[in-house]
Amino acid sequence: MRKLTKGDQTKERIYKSAKELFYNKGYNATTIQQIADHSGTTLGSMTYHFATKDTFISRIFEDYLTSINDLLLNKLIGYKPINSFEKHFYLTMVWYQYLLTDPLVKNFYFEISKNDSLYPFLQGQISQIYHNFVKDYNLRIRPIEFDAILIADFGARRELTRSFCEDNIKMPVEDFSILIISNTARCLGIPQKAIYKVSYEALLFNREHDFSDIKLLV
């Protein structure tokens, strides 16, 4: 493993401080200056590594997604062969479980969903994943239709997430996760029978395995 340089150590200290502040104070109430002060660095050093608060968002969720993928892969070894849709369904269950069960993480997620800080990161990830769904199920979707569905899906996810965080949607997080990914599948035209089958298997898998090591912030 490569030894961290002094600059790397400073960057990691800033990153850890930002996550602690986002968790305890929320995203909106945390300032760049507070992150610099908390990490014991100057504002200039802070902005050299992370130019804006939104710069942290991509790193935080990239790490979160990597953690889920790595742990999910380990737990799926020897479980059963799965396609891209099934894997994404399992991942979505874990993704929302640890975003929406801790009240402080839920508040952070709500704040960044309202100001759209997260969606530039997600768009780059989701487009390829959905293309894989199309290939796996031989779905007939024209490129212009695919782009429109992607926009609609993001809009639906954003509004549903906000409503759930505001307690306007009252259901268990498991059910909410299934609702989100099932809605995507229907928009793309994945057969309803396949959606039901995967949702049931993903629910059982999520209940049978421990993902508590995965953390978004602290």
Secondary structure, DSSP 8 states (H G I E B T S, - for coil): -----HHHHHHHHHHHHHHHHHHHH-TTT--HHHHHHHHT--HHHHHHH-SSHHHHHHHHHHHHHHHHHHHHHHHHTTT----HHHHHHHHHHHHHHHHHSSHHHHHHHHHHHHTTSSHHHHHHHHHHHHHHHHHHTT----HHHHHHHHHHHHHHHHHHHHHHHTTSS-S-HHHHHHHHHHHHHHHHT--HHHHHHHHHHHHHHHHHS--TT--S--
